[in-house]
Amino acid sequence: MFDFFWNLGSFIIALGVLITAHEYGHFWVARRCGVKVERFSIGFGKALWRKVGADGTEYVVAAIPLGGYVKMLDERVDDVPEALKEQAFNRKTVWQRIAIVAAGPIANFLFAIVALYVMYLVGVPSVKPVIDSTQINTPAAVISVQQPTQIIAVSGQKVRNWEEVNLALVSHIGHDSVELTLAPLTQDSGITKSYQLDISKWQFDPDKQSPITAIGLNIFRPQVEPILDHIAKGSAAETAGLVLGDEIIAINGQAFGQWDEFVKIVQNSVNDKVELTVKRDQQQLTLDVYPQTQQDASGKSIGVIGISPKSAQWPESMRFDLEYGIVDSVSAAVDKTWQLTVVTLKMIAKLFTGDVSVKNLSGPISIAQGAGASADYGIVYFLGFIALISVNLGIINLLPLPVLDGGHLLYYFFEVITGKPVPEKVQELGFRIGAVLLLMLMSVSLFNDFTRL
């Protein structure tokens, strides 16, 4: 229950900030163009708070935090007194109207830059992208790894942590190949080697796999201690009587070796018991655990018992803070915003080409879970998350659907070209079609959210 309210609270905060930034973009430019703004509302429905400013604008915070709007004086909507007609939106030049409508999405991109700027200024605790092996029968099988090796570039794009590797790989979905450039963990030698990976048949389910493991890269992880650090509620481990702090010293009578080997034994023990010998309070206990059945990414049934071990600290040579100075943080934030924009546009294009399934679309539930998870890790991760969502919000609003900012811009650019506005009947038909398409998109996203629960 706590997780639910934490995710909900984080979602409301994130969405509220992003909506405010978006609507303020419209508001600020409208005022500069001489348009009278009647209401600035964050949220829909019943007003929880309202205030009329000295500028005559009514500022509102409403009950339903799933959007917002800026109500401008407009003769097409209301009767406007003669004295105020020059302040009506519809009386402004087409370029002024374009500027007002485009200001919302632009504000989202600018907000992403600001959020990332603060994130880089504070510093993001990061881990170098180091692999210790690759998987057979995967695109990465062509890479020979003799010792922990760092990925330093993906198709010529420099990468410094696993997040950047992840984004770079995602952008290559649907391509025929991707180039990975590797170097020894200690790069003093300056030796690098590049590998071309054939990904023409590369497919994976983002809900079950990361692109990193799906392409066949095994992430280097510090040696784990066989001491239980987490036990899932209702799991086979909890039923068997395992408790936090138990140290596994034997499995099925054999001394405990590596954690990966232990996991394989459990996964292969579907419908079989696993005998665990644990050390607890200086005593040895033997417990019978009956793994629960679960489907892996390929649909194969595997055994799981619902535990995770205590991890050792990452080597100092692999840890670093991704941070920049006051000036350099600006260029880093702009560059990151550009990367997020390019990746998002590529993913939208791949939805139409079929390289990415509509099953991968996410709605408010997934966003809420992401907001809560990022907030769990701290403010810098939360800033990174809302920057990503802000970029997505900006791009989505620029899609040429008449109910979105992009649809309005489409009409206005048609007016620039032809010298006359799009007929009202055509606009109305477009709004109806756009509303249906947007509703379908939201329905698919919500359906995907519920199937992931």
Summary of the structure (lengths in Angstrom):
residues: 453
radius of gyration: 26.9
end to end distance: 14.4
largest distance: 91.2
contacts: 1346
relative contact order: 0.12
helix: 47%
strand: 25%
